[in-house]
Amino acid sequence: MPIYDYRCDECGKPYDVYHKVKEVAEDIVCPSCGSARHTRLISAPSFSMGGKQSEVPSCSDGSCCGGACSLN
């Protein structure tokens, strides 16, 4: 289920909504004041592909430790 950010047009407080497949906009209400008037906010997506993350070595001498220096 995607998560969308909203801001209440009445009290101005932001809140998140976990949308179901057939979420109806009229069903979204502010958890603080109960108002159905809201603005959907634009936010950056966040997701993980899973699996093992590779470690990037840190070099204190300023040399190329990552192996991709020729790509810069």
Backbone bond lengths (Angstrom), bond angles and torsions (degrees), N, CA, C in turn:
res aa  C-N    CA-C-N  psi(-1)  N-CA   C-N-CA  omega(-1)  CA-C   N-CA-C  phi
1 M - - - 1.443 - - 1.525 109.25 -
2 P 1.323 116.51 130.22 1.466 118.46 177.40 1.526 111.15 -75.23
3 I 1.314 114.98 152.85 1.457 122.09 177.83 1.520 107.52 -109.38
4 Y 1.323 117.30 129.21 1.455 121.88 178.37 1.529 109.77 -118.15
5 D 1.322 115.50 144.57 1.462 122.07 177.95 1.520 109.19 -97.77
6 Y 1.323 115.24 136.13 1.460 121.92 178.41 1.521 109.51 -130.68
7 R 1.326 115.87 158.78 1.468 122.01 171.40 1.520 106.46 -127.30
8 C 1.312 116.16 131.25 1.453 122.36 -179.69 1.526 110.02 -69.75
9 D 1.328 117.16 130.82 1.460 121.25 177.90 1.519 112.20 -75.60
10 E 1.313 117.84 -16.97 1.465 121.74 -179.63 1.530 112.13 -88.77
11 C 1.336 117.25 -56.66 1.469 119.80 -175.29 1.532 112.68 -101.81
12 G 1.346 118.18 -11.87 1.454 121.60 176.37 1.515 115.82 81.22
13 K 1.330 118.40 2.87 1.466 120.62 -177.89 1.529 111.04 -83.25
14 P 1.352 116.67 138.84 1.470 119.86 176.84 1.533 110.72 -82.78
15 Y 1.338 115.23 151.82 1.461 120.54 176.19 1.523 109.72 -155.60
16 D 1.323 116.55 160.19 1.457 123.24 179.85 1.517 109.63 -105.71
17 V 1.340 115.01 147.75 1.461 120.74 176.00 1.524 108.04 -129.07
18 Y 1.326 116.38 127.09 1.455 122.48 174.14 1.527 106.85 -86.64
19 H 1.331 116.83 104.47 1.465 120.46 -175.88 1.512 111.55 -77.70
20 K 1.311 114.80 136.35 1.449 121.53 171.78 1.528 107.37 -85.46
21 V 1.306 117.14 178.46 1.456 120.74 -177.61 1.528 110.95 -60.82
22 K 1.305 117.54 -43.62 1.466 120.86 -178.15 1.521 110.77 -116.65
23 E 1.328 116.53 56.93 1.462 121.40 179.02 1.528 109.08 -70.91
24 V 1.306 116.59 133.65 1.457 122.60 178.21 1.525 107.75 -101.64
25 A 1.336 116.86 128.28 1.469 121.76 -175.68 1.536 111.66 -57.51
26 E 1.317 117.54 -33.32 1.470 120.83 -179.37 1.528 112.19 -69.06
27 D 1.340 117.61 -17.56 1.463 121.79 179.60 1.524 112.98 -83.73
28 I 1.334 117.78 -8.95 1.459 121.62 -178.07 1.524 108.73 -85.49
29 V 1.337 115.79 120.73 1.470 120.65 -179.97 1.519 109.59 -129.29
30 C 1.320 115.76 150.22 1.457 122.13 179.15 1.527 109.56 -67.89
31 P 1.334 117.72 128.67 1.466 119.21 179.34 1.524 113.18 -70.26
32 S 1.329 117.86 -18.34 1.466 120.60 -179.45 1.517 113.15 -84.81
33 C 1.357 116.63 -47.06 1.467 118.51 -174.44 1.523 113.85 -119.23
34 G 1.338 118.11 -9.11 1.455 121.41 178.24 1.514 114.96 83.28
35 S 1.313 118.66 5.50 1.461 122.20 -179.50 1.517 110.69 -71.76
36 A 1.339 115.83 145.26 1.460 121.42 176.50 1.531 110.93 -96.15
37 R 1.326 117.60 0.97 1.469 121.48 178.61 1.524 108.29 -90.08
38 H 1.349 115.85 120.97 1.446 120.10 -176.14 1.521 110.76 -150.60
39 T 1.321 115.80 165.29 1.457 123.55 174.25 1.517 107.44 -124.06
40 R 1.330 115.44 129.22 1.471 118.88 177.84 1.526 108.27 -80.05
41 L 1.324 116.21 129.83 1.450 122.43 -177.16 1.523 110.39 -93.90
42 I 1.317 115.79 151.67 1.456 120.83 175.89 1.512 107.89 -89.43
43 S 1.316 116.25 129.30 1.460 120.12 179.48 1.521 109.39 -137.48
44 A 1.309 115.77 157.22 1.455 120.98 179.97 1.523 109.97 -75.29
45 P 1.324 117.44 136.98 1.458 119.17 177.90 1.522 111.22 -70.45
46 S 1.306 115.33 150.83 1.454 121.11 178.82 1.513 108.35 -137.07
47 F 1.340 116.35 122.96 1.450 119.19 178.11 1.516 109.25 -152.56
48 S 1.310 114.78 164.76 1.453 121.41 -179.81 1.520 108.64 -128.91
49 M 1.310 116.57 135.88 1.459 121.22 178.55 1.517 111.26 -84.91
50 G 1.328 116.52 -8.66 1.453 120.38 -179.35 1.518 111.06 78.29
51 G 1.279 116.96 -173.75 1.455 121.16 179.44 1.511 111.64 85.16
52 K 1.334 114.61 -176.87 1.460 121.21 -177.46 1.520 110.05 -86.15
53 Q 1.327 116.75 133.15 1.455 121.88 176.71 1.516 108.66 -87.83
54 S 1.333 116.29 138.08 1.461 119.18 178.58 1.521 109.30 -84.09
55 E 1.300 115.51 144.13 1.454 121.30 178.84 1.512 109.71 -89.99
56 V 1.341 115.91 135.26 1.449 121.36 175.70 1.516 107.35 -99.69
57 P 1.326 118.11 121.04 1.463 119.66 -178.90 1.522 111.25 -68.61
58 S 1.309 116.07 145.88 1.456 119.98 176.23 1.523 108.22 -104.44
59 C 1.328 115.11 129.62 1.466 120.64 -178.71 1.517 108.94 -110.29
60 S 1.298 115.83 122.11 1.462 119.94 -179.01 1.519 112.18 -82.63
61 D 1.364 117.85 -15.02 1.463 119.35 -178.02 1.530 112.67 -90.19
62 G 1.342 117.99 1.53 1.454 121.62 176.99 1.516 113.88 83.28
63 S 1.322 118.53 4.25 1.462 120.97 179.55 1.524 110.29 -79.99
64 C 1.298 114.91 171.55 1.463 121.17 -178.89 1.526 109.97 -84.52
65 C 1.316 117.58 98.63 1.461 120.91 -178.46 1.524 112.02 -98.45
66 G 1.321 117.95 -21.29 1.452 120.52 -176.15 1.518 113.86 -76.70
67 G 1.347 118.43 -18.48 1.442 120.66 178.62 1.517 114.25 85.92
68 A 1.320 118.58 -0.03 1.472 121.11 -179.18 1.525 110.63 -119.63
69 C 1.303 118.67 26.19 1.462 121.59 -177.85 1.516 112.34 -64.94
70 S 1.327 117.98 -31.92 1.465 119.72 179.91 1.521 111.90 -72.36
71 L 1.343 117.95 -13.01 1.453 121.34 179.55 1.519 112.74 -86.00
72 N 1.306 117.88 -14.97 1.472 120.75 -177.26 1.487 111.81 -75.33
